[in-house]
Amino acid sequence: MKRFAFLLTALCFVGLLLAFEMPSVHACTQPADGHPVYSIAHRVRQSAVVLEGTVSAVEGQNSYQVATVAVAQYLKGEGAPTVKIGGFGSAALCLSEVSVGQRAVFFAEPAEGGTLRARHFGFADALVPATPETLAAARAAVTGGDPLGGATQFARTATPTDITIMLDWTPNTNHLGLYVAQAKGYYAEANLNVTIQPAGDIAVDQVVTSGAAQFGISYQEGVTYSRAAGLPVVSIAAIIQHNTSGFVTLSAKKPLKTPADLVGLRYGSYGSPIIERAVLDALIACGGASGTVEMQDIGFLEPFPLMERDQIDVTWIFYAWDGIRAQQRGLALDLLMLKDYPECVPDYYTPVFITSERMIAEQPEVVRAFLQATARGYADAIAKPSEAARILLEAHPDLDADLVRASAIWLAEQFQAEAPQWGIQRAEVWEAFTDFMVKAGALEAPIESAKAFTNDFLPGAAQ
């Protein structure tokens, strides 16, 4: 009897311990490569209801909480001005945490009784703070369409084909779609054997029009200038929908608050002085100042070390790479983003995918197969930026992993933005920039913009 009592007591004690330990069984476990991060655009597309609101009450325990939300606006779907959303809790359980007074953008789906249930995708991502940036990203995702234009079938060549795509720079997150398409077999499905070639000493536009590479990555400003010079190069897709570049200084050395502050600075040029000076001078003039910058060609050298050593004062960067990298290094920057000065320099596509008029005329099926497989890669980079970052890092493990991951997440909202699909280009953007180049003296006469770009090879385009 005593033995039975002892065993019963022991079992009860073990049971009690297990009861206390049970929550840890359900605790959120960090995967080896980190939690997946899904872009706001992806979450908007996958959620039935997206709303902005403020939490007025919270009911329940940590493992499952219901938030009462006063709705400011429905970004997707519709409903009552006050709604209950269940499915929140502790971040230790992989759930998003909520608190009274919290203002956020909520991703949800219908539940029973007219309530909603929080829509989780990865780790604690059923809501984001309702900042101007996140609201803009959510609205863009609502108005923007499918990155693949509704296509579910994609072009392939009749026979296996070897092609080369030449990069504009060293491998970085602007190139994510290429590496995703390569790693996930999209090029193989298109019957293509694709070689991704780093940038060289010869301009990409010249390499592509010579036939040494079938495709390349360039910029609208470069394509415009190349066509004016007689090179039969054609832009076939915009990698990023809007200009995310800008001019930057180290704020402690050369404060840059307005375009007028550019006058007299030593500018680290990447080797396109006519175009670079045209953009810089237009900014300065638009700021009401006179004068220009001092050009210093730095080629492929990293600009920030040169700035720290006082060899140059200002350079032109893509924010998604050098801007984020500088922030991670703790560098205090002054930055003039071109998107903030559309009255000075019109928006344009940078970077873009290019091919030659000869490829389009002689091998349109190869152009179509390559671009549609590449579009699938960018669609994945938009939906799963952390996965895309991992793929790029596997191809180039020497890259800064933290930079690649942060940049991929930032670019996930920029690749398509509010456009109806990834890669689309608009005639008015090309025409406005051509007119700007003529007025700035970088071109003697306008180019024929209709021949400089095409949307005909994107997924979903009429065959």
C-alpha positions as a printed Julia matrix, in Angstrom:
463×3 Matrix{Float64}:
   0.0    0.0     0.0
   2.82   2.35    0.91
   4.56   1.46   -2.39
   1.36   2.22   -4.3
   0.93   5.52   -2.5
   4.54   6.42   -3.24
   4.15   5.56   -6.93
   0.91   7.54   -7.11
   2.57  10.54   -5.47
   5.54  10.26   -7.83
   3.3   10.06  -10.88
   1.34  13.09   -9.71
   4.59  14.99   -9.2
   5.83  14.06  -12.69
   2.48  15.01  -14.12
   2.66  18.36  -12.37
   6.12  18.97  -13.8
   4.91  18.05  -17.26
   1.97  20.38  -16.87
   4.34  23.23  -16.11
   6.58  22.24  -19.01
   3.77  21.76  -21.57
   3.74  25.35  -22.84
   7.39  24.99  -23.89
   6.38  22.17  -26.23
   4.35  24.74  -28.14
   6.92  27.52  -27.79
   8.16  29.18  -30.94
  11.35  27.46  -32.07
  13.88  29.52  -34.02
  14.76  27.69  -37.29
  18.43  27.25  -38.07
  18.31  29.86  -40.82
  16.0   32.23  -38.95
  12.28  32.81  -39.19
  10.97  33.42  -42.73
  10.11  37.04  -43.41
   7.22  37.81  -45.71
   6.84  41.19  -47.35
   3.88  43.44  -46.68
   2.86  42.98  -50.32
   2.77  39.21  -49.87
   0.76  39.48  -46.66
  -1.73  41.83  -48.29
  -2.23  39.48  -51.24
  -2.69  36.44  -48.98
  -5.07  38.09  -46.48
  -8.82  38.38  -46.94
  -8.98  41.52  -44.79
  -6.35  44.21  -44.23
  -7.19  47.12  -41.98
  -5.63  49.98  -40.09
  -6.86  50.49  -36.55
  -6.16  50.99  -32.85
  -6.55  48.3   -30.16
  -9.13  49.41  -27.58
  -9.29  46.2   -25.5
  -7.56  42.82  -25.14
  -9.18  39.65  -23.77
  -7.78  36.2   -23.03
  -4.52  34.6   -22.0
  -1.06  34.81  -23.57
  -1.66  31.67  -25.6
  -4.72  33.17  -27.32
  -5.84  36.79  -27.13
  -8.68  38.61  -28.79
  -8.19  42.29  -29.63
 -11.02  44.76  -30.04
  -9.94  47.16  -32.78
 -11.36  50.57  -33.64
 -10.98  50.61  -37.43
  -9.55  53.7   -39.08
  -9.82  52.26  -42.59
 -10.18  48.99  -44.45
  -7.33  48.68  -46.94
  -8.7   45.37  -48.25
 -12.11  43.87  -47.6
 -14.8   45.58  -45.53
 -16.53  45.34  -42.18
 -17.77  47.12  -39.07
 -16.13  50.23  -37.57
 -15.19  48.14  -34.52
 -14.12  44.52  -34.91
 -12.76  41.69  -32.77
  -9.64  39.91  -34.07
  -8.51  36.69  -32.38
  -5.28  34.76  -32.63
  -2.8   37.05  -30.92
  -0.52  36.14  -28.04
   3.06  35.97  -26.9
   5.89  36.23  -29.43
   7.34  33.2   -27.65
   4.45  31.27  -29.22
   5.19  32.68  -32.7
   2.12  34.94  -32.39
   1.95  38.7   -32.73
   1.6   40.58  -29.46
  -1.12  43.18  -28.97
  -1.71  45.85  -26.35
  -4.3   48.52  -25.66
  -3.55  51.71  -27.57
  -1.49  49.94  -30.22
  -2.02  51.34  -33.72
  -1.22  48.92  -36.51
  -2.02  47.47  -39.9
  -3.71  44.1   -39.24
  -3.74  41.1   -41.61
  -6.74  38.85  -41.01
  -9.25  36.35  -42.33
 -12.93  35.75  -41.49
 -13.8   33.66  -38.43
 -17.1   32.53  -36.91
 -19.67  34.97  -35.62
 -18.58  37.91  -37.73
 -15.19  38.15  -36.04
 -11.75  37.96  -37.65
  -8.74  35.78  -37.03
  -5.19  37.09  -37.23
  -3.39  35.86  -40.35
   0.12  34.71  -39.41
   2.69  33.83  -42.07
   5.94  33.31  -40.18
   6.96  34.76  -36.85
   4.73  37.36  -35.15
   3.79  38.95  -38.46
   0.0   39.29  -38.32
   0.4   43.04  -37.9
   2.89  45.85  -38.53
   3.07  49.37  -37.04
   0.86  51.78  -38.98
   3.65  54.08  -40.21
   3.37  56.13  -43.42
   5.78  53.68  -45.06
   3.86  50.53  -44.15
   0.54  52.09  -45.09
   1.97  53.13  -48.46
   3.33  49.62  -49.01
  -0.02  48.07  -48.1
  -1.96  50.41  -50.4
   0.51  49.72  -53.22
   0.02  45.98  -52.75
  -3.77  46.41  -52.86
  -3.69  48.45  -56.06
  -0.82  46.44  -57.56
  -1.56  43.15  -59.22
   0.0   39.74  -59.56
   3.78  40.02  -60.22
   3.3   37.5   -63.01
   0.4   39.26  -64.68
  -1.97  36.4   -63.95
   0.13  33.95  -65.94
   0.2   30.32  -64.83
   2.08  28.89  -67.8
   5.46  30.14  -68.97
   7.4   30.08  -72.19
  10.18  27.6   -72.96
  12.45  27.13  -75.93
  11.97  24.18  -78.28
  15.59  23.05  -77.86
  18.11  23.49  -75.01
  19.72  26.91  -75.35
  22.81  28.42  -73.73
  22.57  32.11  -72.85
  24.6   34.63  -70.87
  23.26  37.48  -68.74
  25.84  40.15  -67.85
  25.46  42.01  -64.57
  25.85  45.75  -64.19
  27.85  45.5   -60.98
  29.06  42.95  -58.48
  26.29  40.49  -57.42
  23.77  42.13  -55.08
  20.09  42.15  -54.18
  19.05  43.95  -57.37
  19.89  40.61  -58.98
  17.85  38.4   -56.64
  15.41  37.19  -59.27
  18.22  35.79  -61.43
  19.66  33.69  -58.64
  16.22  32.52  -57.47
  15.27  31.48  -61.0
  18.57  29.63  -61.33
  18.33  27.86  -57.97
  14.66  26.9   -58.27
  15.0   25.45  -61.75
  12.89  28.04  -63.57
  15.56  28.42  -66.25
  15.83  24.65  -66.57
  12.05  24.45  -67.02
  12.39  27.09  -69.76
  14.99  24.83  -71.48
  17.72  27.41  -70.83
  21.25  27.0   -69.53
  21.95  30.44  -68.06
  25.39  31.81  -67.19
  25.34  34.82  -64.88
  28.43  36.84  -65.78
  29.86  39.59  -63.52
  30.35  43.08  -64.92
  33.57  43.72  -66.81
  35.54  46.62  -68.22
  33.28  47.04  -71.26
  29.86  48.66  -70.82
  27.02  46.14  -70.61
  25.08  47.81  -73.43
  28.04  47.32  -75.77
  28.55  43.68  -74.72
  24.89  42.87  -75.35
  24.62  44.61  -78.71
  27.86  42.92  -79.83
  26.3   39.5   -79.13
  28.93  38.5   -76.56
  26.05  38.27  -74.05
  22.41  37.83  -74.98
  21.07  39.78  -72.01
  22.33  42.32  -69.52
  21.43  44.64  -66.68
  21.62  48.34  -67.44
  19.77  51.56  -66.55
  17.25  53.71  -68.36
  19.68  56.6   -68.45
  22.33  54.31  -69.98
  19.93  52.79  -72.52
  18.76  56.27  -73.52
  22.32  57.43  -74.11
  23.27  54.2   -75.9
  20.37  54.45  -78.33
  21.22  58.06  -79.03
  24.72  56.83  -79.91
  23.28  54.25  -82.3
  23.46  51.09  -80.19
  20.39  48.88  -80.9
  19.76  48.01  -77.24
  16.24  47.45  -75.87
  14.95  47.43  -72.29
  12.68  44.42  -71.76
  11.79  44.81  -68.05
  12.14  47.24  -65.16
  13.79  45.48  -62.23
  12.58  48.15  -59.77
   9.47  50.16  -60.51
  10.76  53.53  -59.23
  14.11  55.22  -58.78
  15.59  54.2   -55.42
  18.93  55.94  -55.92
  20.31  59.13  -54.45
  23.38  61.24  -53.68
  25.04  60.77  -50.33
  27.72  62.36  -48.12
  29.04  61.65  -44.66
  27.11  64.23  -42.67
  29.99  64.95  -40.25
  32.32  65.81  -43.13
  30.12  67.38  -45.81
  26.55  68.19  -44.73
  24.1   67.75  -47.59
  20.72  69.23  -46.73
  19.63  70.68  -50.08
  20.74  70.25  -53.7
  22.58  73.58  -53.45
  25.02  71.93  -51.02
  26.35  69.81  -53.89
  28.17  72.77  -55.44
  31.94  72.37  -55.3
  31.94  68.85  -53.83
  34.24  66.13  -55.17
  31.94  63.61  -56.8
  32.97  59.93  -57.08
  31.89  59.07  -60.64
  31.16  55.54  -61.89
  32.33  56.34  -65.41
  29.3   57.95  -67.07
  30.2   61.62  -66.61
  27.8   63.06  -69.18
  24.75  61.45  -67.61
  25.97  61.9   -64.03
  26.75  65.58  -64.53
  23.41  66.18  -66.23
  21.52  64.78  -63.23
  23.69  66.56  -60.67
  23.55  69.91  -62.45
  19.77  69.63  -62.81
  19.46  69.04  -59.06
  21.69  72.01  -58.27
  19.85  74.35  -60.66
  16.49  73.16  -59.36
  17.7   74.06  -55.88
  18.25  77.63  -57.01
  22.05  77.5   -56.99
  24.71  77.84  -59.68
  27.88  75.84  -60.08
  28.68  72.17  -60.36
  30.65  69.3   -58.8
  34.24  68.19  -59.33
  34.24  64.81  -61.12
  36.58  62.07  -59.93
  36.29  58.64  -61.59
  36.29  55.86  -58.95
  35.16  52.99  -61.2
  34.18  49.93  -59.15
  35.84  51.09  -55.91
  33.72  51.16  -52.75
  32.72  54.79  -52.16
  32.43  54.97  -48.36
  36.09  54.17  -47.58
  37.06  56.88  -50.1
  34.73  59.31  -48.34
  36.12  58.41  -44.94
  39.67  59.05  -46.23
  38.57  62.43  -47.67
  39.3   61.37  -51.23
  35.77  62.15  -52.43
  32.85  64.01  -50.82
  29.72  62.68  -52.5
  28.65  59.69  -54.56
  25.55  58.17  -56.18
  24.16  55.05  -54.49
  21.27  52.63  -54.59
  19.73  52.95  -51.14
  18.85  49.25  -50.97
  22.53  48.31  -50.97
  24.97  51.03  -49.99
  22.41  53.02  -47.99
  21.45  50.05  -45.83
  25.09  48.96  -45.58
  26.11  52.4   -44.29
  23.32  52.32  -41.69
  24.46  48.91  -40.49
  27.99  50.24  -40.13
  26.72  53.14  -38.05
  27.71  55.8   -40.58
  25.77  59.05  -40.27
  24.69  60.0   -43.79
  23.08  62.91  -45.53
  21.09  61.65  -48.48
  19.26  63.34  -51.35
  16.94  60.71  -52.85
  15.99  61.45  -56.45
  12.41  60.36  -55.79
  12.07  63.41  -53.54
  12.93  65.8   -56.39
  10.7   64.74  -59.32
  10.37  68.38  -60.35
  14.15  68.42  -60.9
  14.8   64.94  -62.32
  11.82  62.87  -63.49
  11.34  59.33  -62.22
  12.95  56.65  -64.38
  13.64  52.92  -64.4
  16.91  51.88  -62.84
  18.05  49.14  -63.24
  16.5   47.35  -66.23
  17.0   44.11  -68.19
  18.24  44.65  -71.72
  18.73  42.68  -74.9
  19.46  43.62  -78.51
  17.15  44.33  -81.41
  18.81  41.38  -83.16
  17.85  38.96  -80.37
  14.26  40.2   -80.46
  14.09  39.8   -84.25
  15.9   36.46  -84.56
  15.24  34.63  -81.27
  12.05  36.04  -79.73
  11.25  32.67  -78.14
  14.55  32.8   -76.22
  13.85  36.35  -75.04
  10.38  35.33  -73.9
  11.55  32.18  -72.12
  14.4   33.97  -70.35
  12.32  36.92  -69.19
   9.36  34.87  -68.0
  11.58  32.52  -65.99
  13.35  35.56  -64.54
   9.99  37.15  -63.68
   9.14  34.01  -61.69
  12.36  34.55  -59.75
  11.43  38.13  -58.9
   7.88  37.1   -57.96
   9.41  34.72  -55.42
  11.79  37.43  -54.18
   8.77  39.68  -53.6
   6.84  36.98  -51.74
   9.71  35.44  -49.75
  12.61  37.88  -49.49
  14.38  35.93  -46.74
  14.45  32.82  -48.92
  15.73  34.87  -51.86
  18.47  36.29  -49.63
  19.51  32.78  -48.61
  19.73  31.72  -52.25
  21.94  34.7   -53.16
  24.18  34.0   -50.16
  24.54  30.37  -51.18
  25.73  31.52  -54.61
  27.99  34.22  -53.14
  28.86  33.37  -49.52
  31.4   36.19  -49.41
  28.58  38.76  -49.3
  27.56  40.38  -46.02
  24.68  38.16  -44.84
  23.01  40.8   -42.65
  23.13  43.31  -45.49
  21.71  40.85  -48.02
  18.81  39.89  -45.74
  17.91  43.49  -44.83
  18.21  44.66  -48.42
  16.09  41.8   -49.77
  13.29  42.63  -47.33
  13.43  46.34  -48.22
  13.41  45.64  -51.96
  10.49  43.22  -51.73
   8.22  46.27  -51.51
  10.02  48.11  -54.31
  10.4   45.59  -57.14
   6.77  45.87  -58.23
   5.42  48.69  -56.02
   1.97  49.69  -57.3
   2.48  48.43  -60.87
   0.02  45.85  -62.25
   2.89  43.35  -62.55
   6.62  43.1   -62.09
   8.76  44.47  -64.91
   6.15  46.65  -66.62
   7.38  49.91  -68.19
   5.37  52.97  -69.19
   5.91  55.14  -72.28
   5.42  58.38  -70.34
   8.33  57.53  -68.03
  10.64  56.96  -70.99
   9.46  60.08  -72.79
   9.79  62.34  -69.73
  13.34  61.2   -69.08
  14.31  61.57  -72.75
  12.99  65.13  -72.7
  14.95  65.79  -69.5
  18.18  64.53  -71.09
  17.69  66.84  -74.09
  16.97  69.87  -71.89
  19.99  69.05  -69.71
  22.24  68.97  -72.77
  23.09  65.27  -72.4
  21.35  64.47  -75.7
  21.27  66.5   -78.9
  17.81  65.22  -79.84
  15.17  62.91  -78.34
  15.41  59.18  -78.97
  12.41  57.23  -80.26
  11.2   55.96  -76.88
   8.82  53.41  -78.37
  11.83  51.5   -79.72
  13.84  51.77  -76.5
  11.63  49.43  -74.44
   9.0   46.73  -74.73
   6.59  44.87  -72.43
   5.9   42.19  -75.04
   7.94  39.43  -73.4
   6.62  39.66  -69.84
   4.4   36.86  -68.44
   0.81  37.27  -69.53
   1.7   39.43  -72.54
   0.01  38.62  -75.82
   2.13  36.04  -77.63
